[in-house]
Every structure is written in C-alpha cells, then in structure tokens.
Amino acid sequence: MNKIFFFTVFFLTTISSCSIKNKATNYNFKSPKNLKEAALIINKNIQPEWVTLRGQIKIENELEEIKLNVNIKNKKDSLIWASIYLPIGIELGRVNITKDSIYIINRVEKTFTSRKISFIEKYFATKISFSELNNILLGMVKIDNNLIDFKKVEDEYSVSTEKGIYNLSINKGNISSIKFTNILNDRIFCFFSEHKRVQDNIFPFKIQLKIESTDNFEATLNYLNIKLEKPKKLVFNIPEGYVRNE
C-alpha cells in the first residue's frame, strides 16, 4: 500500500464522527479566565451516536495532488467505516476500524490489509487511541488533566498539555488548531474552520491536516452532506481472489 493511500485512510477515519448541517451559528461564549475553564470549553462537545457523511478530500505532497470523494459511517467509540472513490464513481478502497483492529481493502491492487490498531501508532510514531482517532482531528477534542499552560496569543487562547497545543478562537470559543510533535520530531497540525452549529454543538465544516516531516503531507476535507442517523447497512466483505498485504 503506498503512503498517499494510507495517509488518505488515516485522515478520513479520524474525522469521521464530526457532523455538520448548514445552519446559522449563534455563539454564546464566555471567555476562559484560567487553564481549567479553557479545558472545559475544549471538552464541551458530545459526539453523536451515529453519523453518516459524504464529502470531498484533497491530498497533497511534494510530488502530487489527488482529489477524491468519500463516504464515512461512524458509530461512537466503536466503529469507523469508510469508502474512498474517484469523482467518476470508481471505488479505490474501503476501510473498517474497530477499537482494536484496522482492515483495509485496496481495490486498485486487489489486496487487503489487517492490522492491530497499534499499527497506526507505529506508523505515525506517536501514541494514540481509537477514541483519540475519533475525536482529535474533528473539532470534538477531548483533553485530559495533564494541563501545563494557558495564555492569550493574539486573537486566540492557547492551552498546552503533555500531548500538544490547543488553540481556541477568542471571539467564538471554537478549536481553531492543534499542534503535536511525535518522537521523530515530525510536526502534525490540524486546522478547523467554517464552523456550524448542529443541535447543541458547533463543528468545523472544513478540516485541514498538515504533517511536516521527511515526506511532507497536506489534506483538506470539505463536508457536503451529513446525516445523524444509523445507516441501513454496513458492508465490508473481502472479495474472492484478493491477496493479503503483509
């Protein structure tokens, strides 16, 4: 499996539980006075039980740019299902992630991959759980009690933890960006914009992921259609004749 395809899988599956509807957003934001209050604002959103979405993603590295369509179905804290396909409708691959495993069907190469969820930690050289995969890159961030620092930087509040730096918009209280550095000193950035209100939560309509390393990588996802409902069916069958990718 080539690196661009895996980065696509990673990016899509980590943002899958974010839900957006095109509604006007009215903010009722009380500025935090200290580190604890800022952490409470970051942790305020609650993930929906089921989300089905359709979107478009642009993947870029130093050599190429790829534009793809995606369908993603997510069950809170337990399952991420995704189909990746070309704008003309040809499916390139399908992904199924559970709390302990990741399964990938590559229709281009007629192969399938099965790995433990820890494979993602090794690939990106950073410790990350299934729940964090489900939350960190979608504006529904949850941070623990390992808080280090809180300060105002220009038009944002900055919250530092052992895992990374979280920035909050001063005027709206939304997460605007997250920054991490892994053990290889790769820098990982997540940017969130075009926020909309969905029921009692506010979510980013546009999500960007940027990785600065020996192989630089950027991806941008724009949501087109989101439904907060349980899908009628989830199909993930490995076709006959496909070869296991070790």
C-alpha positions as CSV (number, residue, x, y, z in Angstrom):
1,M,0.0,0.0,0.0
2,N,1.5,3.3,-1.0
3,K,2.0,6.1,1.6
4,I,-0.5,8.5,0.0
5,F,-3.3,5.9,0.2
6,F,-2.6,5.2,3.9
7,F,-2.5,8.9,4.7
8,T,-5.9,9.2,3.0
9,V,-7.2,6.3,5.1
10,F,-5.8,7.9,8.3
11,F,-7.2,11.4,7.6
12,L,-10.7,10.2,6.6
13,T,-11.2,7.9,9.5
14,T,-10.0,10.3,12.1
15,I,-12.5,13.0,11.1
16,S,-15.5,10.7,10.6
17,S,-17.6,11.5,13.6
18,C,-17.9,15.2,13.0
19,S,-21.4,16.2,11.9
20,I,-22.3,19.4,10.1
21,K,-25.6,21.0,8.9
22,N,-25.8,24.3,7.1
23,K,-27.4,26.4,9.9
24,A,-26.7,29.9,11.1
25,T,-24.4,29.8,14.1
26,N,-25.1,31.9,17.2
27,Y,-22.2,31.8,19.7
28,N,-22.7,32.1,23.4
29,F,-19.1,32.1,24.5
30,K,-17.8,33.1,27.9
31,S,-14.0,33.8,27.8
32,P,-12.0,31.4,30.0
33,K,-10.1,33.0,32.9
34,N,-7.8,30.1,33.6
35,L,-6.4,26.8,32.4
36,K,-9.3,24.8,33.9
37,E,-12.0,26.9,32.3
38,A,-10.3,26.7,28.9
39,A,-10.1,22.9,29.2
40,L,-13.9,22.7,30.0
41,I,-14.6,24.7,26.8
42,I,-12.5,22.3,24.7
43,N,-14.2,19.3,26.2
44,K,-17.8,20.6,25.9
45,N,-18.9,18.8,22.7
46,I,-20.5,15.4,22.7
47,Q,-20.1,13.0,19.8
48,P,-23.4,11.8,18.2
49,E,-24.2,8.1,18.4
50,W,-24.2,7.6,14.6
51,V,-23.0,9.9,11.8
52,T,-23.2,9.2,8.0
53,L,-21.4,11.8,5.8
54,R,-20.4,12.4,2.2
55,G,-17.5,14.7,1.4
56,Q,-14.6,15.7,-0.8
57,I,-10.9,15.5,0.1
58,K,-7.8,16.9,-1.5
59,I,-4.5,15.2,-0.7
60,E,-1.2,16.9,-1.4
61,N,2.5,16.0,-1.0
62,E,5.7,17.3,-2.7
63,L,5.1,15.1,-5.8
64,E,1.4,15.0,-6.5
65,E,-2.1,16.3,-5.7
66,I,-5.1,13.9,-5.5
67,K,-8.8,14.8,-5.3
68,L,-11.2,12.1,-4.0
69,N,-14.7,11.6,-2.8
70,V,-15.6,9.8,0.5
71,N,-18.5,8.2,2.3
72,I,-18.0,7.7,6.0
73,K,-20.2,5.9,8.6
74,N,-19.3,6.1,12.2
75,K,-20.6,4.6,15.4
76,K,-19.5,6.4,18.6
77,D,-16.4,4.9,20.3
78,S,-16.7,1.6,18.4
79,L,-16.6,1.7,14.6
80,I,-15.4,3.7,11.6
81,W,-16.4,2.6,8.1
82,A,-15.2,4.5,5.0
83,S,-15.4,4.2,1.2
84,I,-12.9,6.2,-0.9
85,Y,-13.6,6.7,-4.6
86,L,-12.8,8.8,-7.6
87,P,-15.0,11.7,-8.7
88,I,-16.2,9.5,-11.6
89,G,-17.6,7.0,-9.1
90,I,-15.0,4.2,-9.2
91,E,-14.2,2.9,-5.6
92,L,-10.5,2.8,-4.8
93,G,-10.7,1.3,-1.3
94,R,-12.8,0.5,1.8
95,V,-11.8,0.8,5.4
96,N,-13.1,-0.7,8.6
97,I,-11.7,0.3,12.0
98,T,-12.7,-1.0,15.4
99,K,-11.2,-0.4,18.8
100,D,-8.5,-3.0,18.4
101,S,-8.1,-3.5,14.6
102,I,-7.9,-1.8,11.2
103,Y,-8.9,-3.5,8.0
104,I,-8.3,-2.0,4.5
105,I,-9.4,-3.2,1.1
106,N,-7.4,-1.8,-1.8
107,R,-9.4,-2.4,-5.0
108,V,-6.7,-0.9,-7.2
109,E,-4.1,-3.5,-6.2
110,K,-6.7,-6.2,-5.3
111,T,-5.2,-6.6,-1.9
112,F,-6.5,-6.4,1.7
113,T,-4.7,-5.4,4.9
114,S,-5.4,-6.5,8.5
115,R,-3.5,-4.8,11.4
116,K,-3.9,-4.2,15.1
117,I,-4.8,-0.6,15.9
118,S,-1.3,-0.1,17.4
119,F,-0.1,-0.2,13.8
120,I,-1.2,3.4,13.4
121,E,0.8,4.4,16.5
122,K,4.0,2.8,15.0
123,Y,3.3,4.4,11.6
124,F,3.0,7.9,12.9
125,A,5.5,7.5,15.8
126,T,3.0,8.8,18.4
127,K,0.8,7.1,21.0
128,I,-2.9,7.5,20.0
129,S,-6.0,5.5,21.0
130,F,-9.1,4.7,19.0
131,S,-11.1,7.4,20.8
132,E,-8.4,10.0,20.0
133,L,-8.6,8.9,16.4
134,N,-12.3,9.6,16.6
135,N,-12.1,13.0,18.3
136,I,-8.8,14.9,17.9
137,L,-9.0,15.7,14.2
138,L,-12.6,16.8,14.0
139,G,-13.1,19.7,16.4
140,M,-14.6,17.5,19.1
141,V,-11.4,17.4,21.0
142,K,-11.1,15.8,24.5
143,I,-8.1,16.6,26.6
144,D,-7.1,15.0,29.9
145,N,-5.9,16.6,33.2
146,N,-2.3,16.8,32.1
147,L,-2.5,20.5,31.6
148,I,0.6,22.6,31.5
149,D,0.0,26.2,30.5
150,F,-2.7,28.7,29.4
151,K,-2.2,32.1,27.7
152,K,-3.6,34.6,25.3
153,V,-1.8,34.8,22.0
154,E,-3.1,37.5,19.6
155,D,-6.7,36.5,18.8
156,E,-6.6,33.1,20.4
157,Y,-6.3,31.3,23.7
158,S,-3.5,28.7,23.8
159,V,-3.8,25.6,26.0
160,S,-0.7,23.4,26.4
161,T,-0.8,19.8,27.5
162,E,1.6,16.9,27.6
163,K,0.3,15.8,24.2
164,G,0.1,19.1,22.3
165,I,-1.0,22.7,22.0
166,Y,-4.7,23.5,21.5
167,N,-5.8,27.0,20.2
168,L,-9.2,28.5,20.9
169,S,-10.8,31.4,19.0
170,I,-11.2,34.3,21.4
171,N,-14.4,35.5,19.8
172,K,-16.2,32.2,19.3
173,G,-14.6,29.6,21.6
174,N,-14.1,27.1,18.8
175,I,-11.0,25.0,18.5
176,S,-9.0,26.6,15.6
177,S,-5.9,24.4,15.6
178,I,-4.0,21.7,17.3
179,K,-0.2,21.1,17.1
180,F,1.7,17.9,18.1
181,T,5.3,16.7,17.7
182,N,6.0,12.9,17.6
183,I,9.1,11.1,18.7
184,L,10.6,11.5,15.3
185,N,10.2,15.3,15.6
186,D,7.6,15.3,12.8
187,R,5.2,18.2,13.4
188,I,1.5,17.5,13.0
189,F,-1.0,20.4,12.6
190,C,-4.8,20.2,12.5
191,F,-6.8,23.4,11.4
192,F,-10.5,23.8,11.8
193,S,-12.7,26.5,10.1
194,E,-16.1,27.3,8.7
195,H,-17.8,26.2,11.9
196,K,-21.6,25.5,12.0
197,R,-24.0,24.6,14.8
198,V,-25.5,21.2,14.9
199,Q,-28.1,20.8,17.6
200,D,-26.2,21.7,20.9
201,N,-22.7,21.5,19.3
202,I,-20.5,23.5,17.0
203,F,-18.4,21.7,14.4
204,P,-15.9,22.7,11.8
205,F,-17.2,22.5,8.2
206,K,-13.6,22.4,6.9
207,I,-10.7,20.4,8.3
208,Q,-7.1,20.5,7.3
209,L,-4.3,18.2,8.3
210,K,-0.6,19.1,7.7
211,I,2.4,16.9,8.5
212,E,5.9,18.3,8.3
213,S,8.5,15.5,8.1
214,T,10.8,14.0,5.6
215,D,7.7,13.4,3.5
216,N,5.5,16.5,3.8
217,F,1.8,15.9,3.5
218,E,-1.4,18.0,3.5
219,A,-5.1,17.1,3.3
220,T,-8.3,19.2,3.2
221,L,-11.8,17.8,3.7
222,N,-15.0,19.6,2.9
223,Y,-18.3,18.2,4.0
224,L,-21.2,18.1,1.5
225,N,-23.9,16.0,3.2
226,I,-24.2,14.8,6.8
227,K,-26.9,12.8,8.5
228,L,-27.2,12.0,12.2
229,E,-28.8,8.6,11.8
230,K,-27.9,4.9,11.9
231,P,-27.0,3.6,8.4
232,K,-29.3,1.0,6.9
233,K,-26.4,-1.3,6.3
234,L,-22.6,-1.5,6.6
235,V,-20.9,-3.8,4.0
236,F,-17.3,-4.9,4.4
237,N,-16.5,-8.1,2.5
238,I,-13.1,-9.1,1.2
239,P,-13.6,-10.1,-2.5
240,E,-12.6,-13.6,-3.5
241,G,-9.1,-13.7,-5.0
242,Y,-7.8,-10.6,-3.1
243,V,-4.3,-11.2,-1.7
244,R,-3.3,-10.3,1.9
245,N,-0.9,-7.4,2.1
246,E,1.7,-8.3,4.7
